[in-house]
């Protein structure tokens, strides 16, 4: 997990919620932080691309010494399960 590899955080919080139309994800840590504009070409760019490809969005909040927060939304596609 990137938070272990890069953030050197002592705590990470993951929150998931579903409002029926979208899945909301919030991930925050108390790690070293970074300058988001300097993260081009990183795994976060690929993550953003994949989320946007399915109609979602990702916001990255971070600054050096202040930890990082990722807030994302993905569309919920309901499927009816049938028994065999």
CNS distance restraints for C-alpha pairs under 8 A (distance, minus, plus):
assign (resid   1 and name CA) (resid   5 and name CA) 6.52 0.50 0.50
assign (resid   2 and name CA) (resid   6 and name CA) 5.70 0.50 0.50
assign (resid   2 and name CA) (resid   7 and name CA) 7.25 0.50 0.50
assign (resid   3 and name CA) (resid   7 and name CA) 4.87 0.50 0.50
assign (resid   3 and name CA) (resid   8 and name CA) 6.83 0.50 0.50
assign (resid   3 and name CA) (resid   9 and name CA) 6.81 0.50 0.50
assign (resid   3 and name CA) (resid  12 and name CA) 7.93 0.50 0.50
assign (resid   3 and name CA) (resid  29 and name CA) 7.66 0.50 0.50
assign (resid   3 and name CA) (resid  31 and name CA) 7.96 0.50 0.50
assign (resid   4 and name CA) (resid   8 and name CA) 5.99 0.50 0.50
assign (resid   4 and name CA) (resid   9 and name CA) 7.03 0.50 0.50
assign (resid   7 and name CA) (resid  29 and name CA) 7.75 0.50 0.50
assign (resid   7 and name CA) (resid  30 and name CA) 7.97 0.50 0.50
assign (resid   7 and name CA) (resid  31 and name CA) 4.67 0.50 0.50
assign (resid   7 and name CA) (resid  32 and name CA) 5.41 0.50 0.50
assign (resid   7 and name CA) (resid  33 and name CA) 6.48 0.50 0.50
assign (resid   7 and name CA) (resid  67 and name CA) 7.56 0.50 0.50
assign (resid   8 and name CA) (resid  31 and name CA) 5.22 0.50 0.50
assign (resid   8 and name CA) (resid  32 and name CA) 6.37 0.50 0.50
assign (resid   9 and name CA) (resid  29 and name CA) 6.06 0.50 0.50
assign (resid   9 and name CA) (resid  30 and name CA) 5.22 0.50 0.50
assign (resid   9 and name CA) (resid  31 and name CA) 3.78 0.50 0.50
assign (resid   9 and name CA) (resid  32 and name CA) 6.96 0.50 0.50
assign (resid   9 and name CA) (resid  67 and name CA) 7.76 0.50 0.50
assign (resid  10 and name CA) (resid  29 and name CA) 7.70 0.50 0.50
assign (resid  10 and name CA) (resid  30 and name CA) 6.46 0.50 0.50
assign (resid  10 and name CA) (resid  31 and name CA) 6.84 0.50 0.50
assign (resid  11 and name CA) (resid  29 and name CA) 5.68 0.50 0.50
assign (resid  11 and name CA) (resid  30 and name CA) 5.90 0.50 0.50
assign (resid  11 and name CA) (resid  31 and name CA) 7.78 0.50 0.50
assign (resid  12 and name CA) (resid  27 and name CA) 7.09 0.50 0.50
assign (resid  12 and name CA) (resid  28 and name CA) 5.67 0.50 0.50
assign (resid  12 and name CA) (resid  29 and name CA) 4.37 0.50 0.50
assign (resid  12 and name CA) (resid  30 and name CA) 6.92 0.50 0.50
assign (resid  13 and name CA) (resid  26 and name CA) 7.85 0.50 0.50
assign (resid  13 and name CA) (resid  27 and name CA) 5.63 0.50 0.50
assign (resid  13 and name CA) (resid  28 and name CA) 5.31 0.50 0.50
assign (resid  13 and name CA) (resid  29 and name CA) 6.43 0.50 0.50
assign (resid  14 and name CA) (resid  25 and name CA) 7.24 0.50 0.50
assign (resid  14 and name CA) (resid  26 and name CA) 5.72 0.50 0.50
assign (resid  14 and name CA) (resid  27 and name CA) 4.56 0.50 0.50
assign (resid  14 and name CA) (resid  28 and name CA) 6.75 0.50 0.50
assign (resid  15 and name CA) (resid  24 and name CA) 7.95 0.50 0.50
assign (resid  15 and name CA) (resid  25 and name CA) 5.75 0.50 0.50
assign (resid  15 and name CA) (resid  26 and name CA) 5.09 0.50 0.50
assign (resid  15 and name CA) (resid  27 and name CA) 6.50 0.50 0.50
assign (resid  16 and name CA) (resid  23 and name CA) 7.10 0.50 0.50
assign (resid  16 and name CA) (resid  24 and name CA) 5.63 0.50 0.50
assign (resid  16 and name CA) (resid  25 and name CA) 4.74 0.50 0.50
assign (resid  16 and name CA) (resid  26 and name CA) 6.60 0.50 0.50
assign (resid  17 and name CA) (resid  23 and name CA) 5.84 0.50 0.50
assign (resid  17 and name CA) (resid  24 and name CA) 5.13 0.50 0.50
assign (resid  17 and name CA) (resid  25 and name CA) 6.74 0.50 0.50
assign (resid  18 and name CA) (resid  22 and name CA) 5.81 0.50 0.50
assign (resid  18 and name CA) (resid  23 and name CA) 4.49 0.50 0.50
assign (resid  18 and name CA) (resid  24 and name CA) 6.05 0.50 0.50
assign (resid  19 and name CA) (resid  23 and name CA) 6.76 0.50 0.50
assign (resid  19 and name CA) (resid  24 and name CA) 7.99 0.50 0.50
assign (resid  20 and name CA) (resid  76 and name CA) 6.87 0.50 0.50
assign (resid  21 and name CA) (resid  75 and name CA) 6.01 0.50 0.50
assign (resid  21 and name CA) (resid  76 and name CA) 5.26 0.50 0.50
assign (resid  21 and name CA) (resid  77 and name CA) 7.80 0.50 0.50
assign (resid  22 and name CA) (resid  73 and name CA) 6.18 0.50 0.50
assign (resid  22 and name CA) (resid  74 and name CA) 5.37 0.50 0.50
assign (resid  22 and name CA) (resid  75 and name CA) 4.39 0.50 0.50
assign (resid  22 and name CA) (resid  76 and name CA) 4.96 0.50 0.50
assign (resid  23 and name CA) (resid  73 and name CA) 5.47 0.50 0.50
assign (resid  23 and name CA) (resid  74 and name CA) 5.10 0.50 0.50
assign (resid  23 and name CA) (resid  75 and name CA) 6.22 0.50 0.50
assign (resid  23 and name CA) (resid  76 and name CA) 6.10 0.50 0.50
assign (resid  24 and name CA) (resid  71 and name CA) 7.44 0.50 0.50
assign (resid  24 and name CA) (resid  72 and name CA) 5.80 0.50 0.50
assign (resid  24 and name CA) (resid  73 and name CA) 4.60 0.50 0.50
assign (resid  24 and name CA) (resid  74 and name CA) 6.71 0.50 0.50
assign (resid  25 and name CA) (resid  70 and name CA) 7.84 0.50 0.50
assign (resid  25 and name CA) (resid  71 and name CA) 5.72 0.50 0.50
assign (resid  25 and name CA) (resid  72 and name CA) 5.03 0.50 0.50
assign (resid  25 and name CA) (resid  73 and name CA) 6.23 0.50 0.50
assign (resid  26 and name CA) (resid  69 and name CA) 7.14 0.50 0.50
assign (resid  26 and name CA) (resid  70 and name CA) 5.70 0.50 0.50
assign (resid  26 and name CA) (resid  71 and name CA) 4.54 0.50 0.50
assign (resid  26 and name CA) (resid  72 and name CA) 6.43 0.50 0.50
assign (resid  27 and name CA) (resid  69 and name CA) 5.59 0.50 0.50
assign (resid  27 and name CA) (resid  70 and name CA) 5.13 0.50 0.50
assign (resid  27 and name CA) (resid  71 and name CA) 6.54 0.50 0.50
assign (resid  28 and name CA) (resid  67 and name CA) 7.37 0.50 0.50
assign (resid  28 and name CA) (resid  68 and name CA) 5.65 0.50 0.50
assign (resid  28 and name CA) (resid  69 and name CA) 4.24 0.50 0.50
assign (resid  28 and name CA) (resid  70 and name CA) 6.40 0.50 0.50
assign (resid  29 and name CA) (resid  67 and name CA) 5.39 0.50 0.50
assign (resid  29 and name CA) (resid  68 and name CA) 5.49 0.50 0.50
assign (resid  29 and name CA) (resid  69 and name CA) 6.58 0.50 0.50
assign (resid  30 and name CA) (resid  66 and name CA) 6.59 0.50 0.50
assign (resid  30 and name CA) (resid  67 and name CA) 4.34 0.50 0.50
assign (resid  30 and name CA) (resid  68 and name CA) 6.86 0.50 0.50
assign (resid  31 and name CA) (resid  65 and name CA) 7.11 0.50 0.50
assign (resid  31 and name CA) (resid  66 and name CA) 6.86 0.50 0.50
assign (resid  31 and name CA) (resid  67 and name CA) 4.40 0.50 0.50
assign (resid  31 and name CA) (resid  68 and name CA) 6.89 0.50 0.50
assign (resid  32 and name CA) (resid  64 and name CA) 5.87 0.50 0.50
assign (resid  32 and name CA) (resid  65 and name CA) 4.73 0.50 0.50
assign (resid  32 and name CA) (resid  66 and name CA) 6.32 0.50 0.50
assign (resid  32 and name CA) (resid  67 and name CA) 5.39 0.50 0.50
assign (resid  32 and name CA) (resid  68 and name CA) 7.96 0.50 0.50
assign (resid  33 and name CA) (resid  62 and name CA) 5.44 0.50 0.50
assign (resid  33 and name CA) (resid  63 and name CA) 5.04 0.50 0.50
assign (resid  33 and name CA) (resid  64 and name CA) 4.36 0.50 0.50
assign (resid  33 and name CA) (resid  65 and name CA) 5.38 0.50 0.50
assign (resid  33 and name CA) (resid  66 and name CA) 5.51 0.50 0.50
assign (resid  33 and name CA) (resid  67 and name CA) 4.21 0.50 0.50
assign (resid  33 and name CA) (resid  68 and name CA) 5.35 0.50 0.50
assign (resid  34 and name CA) (resid  38 and name CA) 7.80 0.50 0.50
assign (resid  34 and name CA) (resid  39 and name CA) 7.91 0.50 0.50
assign (resid  34 and name CA) (resid  62 and name CA) 5.75 0.50 0.50
assign (resid  34 and name CA) (resid  63 and name CA) 4.84 0.50 0.50
assign (resid  34 and name CA) (resid  64 and name CA) 4.55 0.50 0.50
assign (resid  34 and name CA) (resid  65 and name CA) 7.62 0.50 0.50
assign (resid  34 and name CA) (resid  67 and name CA) 7.71 0.50 0.50
assign (resid  34 and name CA) (resid  68 and name CA) 7.57 0.50 0.50
assign (resid  35 and name CA) (resid  39 and name CA) 6.89 0.50 0.50
assign (resid  35 and name CA) (resid  62 and name CA) 6.32 0.50 0.50
assign (resid  35 and name CA) (resid  63 and name CA) 5.25 0.50 0.50
assign (resid  35 and name CA) (resid  64 and name CA) 6.41 0.50 0.50
assign (resid  36 and name CA) (resid  40 and name CA) 7.81 0.50 0.50
assign (resid  36 and name CA) (resid  60 and name CA) 7.00 0.50 0.50
assign (resid  36 and name CA) (resid  61 and name CA) 7.26 0.50 0.50
assign (resid  36 and name CA) (resid  62 and name CA) 6.43 0.50 0.50
assign (resid  36 and name CA) (resid  63 and name CA) 7.46 0.50 0.50
assign (resid  39 and name CA) (resid  44 and name CA) 7.39 0.50 0.50
assign (resid  39 and name CA) (resid  45 and name CA) 7.71 0.50 0.50
assign (resid  40 and name CA) (resid  44 and name CA) 7.97 0.50 0.50
assign (resid  40 and name CA) (resid  45 and name CA) 6.38 0.50 0.50
assign (resid  41 and name CA) (resid  45 and name CA) 6.00 0.50 0.50
assign (resid  41 and name CA) (resid  46 and name CA) 7.83 0.50 0.50
assign (resid  42 and name CA) (resid  46 and name CA) 7.07 0.50 0.50
assign (resid  43 and name CA) (resid  47 and name CA) 6.18 0.50 0.50
assign (resid  44 and name CA) (resid  48 and name CA) 6.04 0.50 0.50
assign (resid  45 and name CA) (resid  49 and name CA) 6.21 0.50 0.50
assign (resid  46 and name CA) (resid  50 and name CA) 6.23 0.50 0.50
assign (resid  47 and name CA) (resid  51 and name CA) 6.22 0.50 0.50
assign (resid  48 and name CA) (resid  52 and name CA) 6.09 0.50 0.50
assign (resid  48 and name CA) (resid  57 and name CA) 7.12 0.50 0.50
assign (resid  48 and name CA) (resid  58 and name CA) 5.91 0.50 0.50
assign (resid  49 and name CA) (resid  53 and name CA) 6.07 0.50 0.50
assign (resid  50 and name CA) (resid  54 and name CA) 6.90 0.50 0.50
assign (resid  51 and name CA) (resid  55 and name CA) 6.75 0.50 0.50
assign (resid  51 and name CA) (resid  56 and name CA) 5.07 0.50 0.50
assign (resid  51 and name CA) (resid  57 and name CA) 6.04 0.50 0.50
assign (resid  51 and name CA) (resid  58 and name CA) 7.08 0.50 0.50
assign (resid  51 and name CA) (resid  74 and name CA) 7.08 0.50 0.50
assign (resid  52 and name CA) (resid  56 and name CA) 4.69 0.50 0.50
assign (resid  52 and name CA) (resid  57 and name CA) 5.47 0.50 0.50
assign (resid  52 and name CA) (resid  58 and name CA) 7.74 0.50 0.50
assign (resid  54 and name CA) (resid  74 and name CA) 7.41 0.50 0.50
assign (resid  54 and name CA) (resid  75 and name CA) 7.64 0.50 0.50
assign (resid  55 and name CA) (resid  74 and name CA) 6.61 0.50 0.50
assign (resid  55 and name CA) (resid  75 and name CA) 6.48 0.50 0.50
assign (resid  56 and name CA) (resid  72 and name CA) 7.23 0.50 0.50
assign (resid  56 and name CA) (resid  73 and name CA) 5.27 0.50 0.50
assign (resid  56 and name CA) (resid  74 and name CA) 4.31 0.50 0.50
assign (resid  56 and name CA) (resid  75 and name CA) 6.23 0.50 0.50
assign (resid  57 and name CA) (resid  72 and name CA) 5.51 0.50 0.50
assign (resid  57 and name CA) (resid  73 and name CA) 5.37 0.50 0.50
assign (resid  57 and name CA) (resid  74 and name CA) 6.81 0.50 0.50
assign (resid  58 and name CA) (resid  70 and name CA) 6.87 0.50 0.50
assign (resid  58 and name CA) (resid  71 and name CA) 5.65 0.50 0.50
assign (resid  58 and name CA) (resid  72 and name CA) 4.27 0.50 0.50
assign (resid  58 and name CA) (resid  73 and name CA) 6.63 0.50 0.50
assign (resid  59 and name CA) (resid  70 and name CA) 5.72 0.50 0.50
assign (resid  59 and name CA) (resid  71 and name CA) 5.12 0.50 0.50
assign (resid  59 and name CA) (resid  72 and name CA) 6.28 0.50 0.50
assign (resid  60 and name CA) (resid  68 and name CA) 7.42 0.50 0.50
assign (resid  60 and name CA) (resid  69 and name CA) 5.94 0.50 0.50
assign (resid  60 and name CA) (resid  70 and name CA) 4.75 0.50 0.50
assign (resid  60 and name CA) (resid  71 and name CA) 6.62 0.50 0.50
assign (resid  61 and name CA) (resid  68 and name CA) 5.70 0.50 0.50
assign (resid  61 and name CA) (resid  69 and name CA) 4.97 0.50 0.50
assign (resid  61 and name CA) (resid  70 and name CA) 6.29 0.50 0.50
assign (resid  62 and name CA) (resid  66 and name CA) 6.71 0.50 0.50
assign (resid  62 and name CA) (resid  67 and name CA) 5.91 0.50 0.50
assign (resid  62 and name CA) (resid  68 and name CA) 4.34 0.50 0.50
assign (resid  62 and name CA) (resid  69 and name CA) 6.24 0.50 0.50
assign (resid  63 and name CA) (resid  67 and name CA) 6.64 0.50 0.50
assign (resid  63 and name CA) (resid  68 and name CA) 7.09 0.50 0.50
